[in-house]
Every structure is written in C-alpha cells, then in structure tokens.
Amino acid sequence: MFKLDRTVHASGKITDFKRESDNYKHMTIEEIGKVFAYLQSVAYNYSLDKPLKMDKTIFSVR
C-alpha cells in the first residue's frame, strides 16, 4: 500500500502565511497573474511561451 511521506512537508504557522502574503501586497492583479502563470508552468513542467491546451476532441457532439 502507498504511504505518504510526512517528513517532507511541515505545517506552518499563521505568522508564516502572513509573511508570504506581504510579498504580494504591493503588486497589481496583472503582476500577481504573471507570478501565478510562472508557478503553474514550473509545477506542470511547460514553457511559458507554449502553455498547455485542453484536448477537446473527447467532447465532440454527435
């Protein structure tokens, strides 16, 4: 059976989350969107120049 390795992650404190959000307080919505897009590209391993596209062929109407 698959077991989750709980030693990799640690639970944070409320003050840690506040410090993380302080980095984004001065940014506009567009800048935050660019950061979000970059983090998604790193997480899903694709280039920002060629974002992933959904394969819509499975949703065809008969």
QUIVENTA-V970745 format. One record per helix or strand. SS is the DSSP state (a for helix, b for strand). FROM is the first residue (numbers start at 0). TO is the last residue. Records with the same first field share a line. If there is no record, write none. Layout:
SS: FROM-TO / FROM-TO
This chain:
a: 13-21 / 28-43 / 55-58
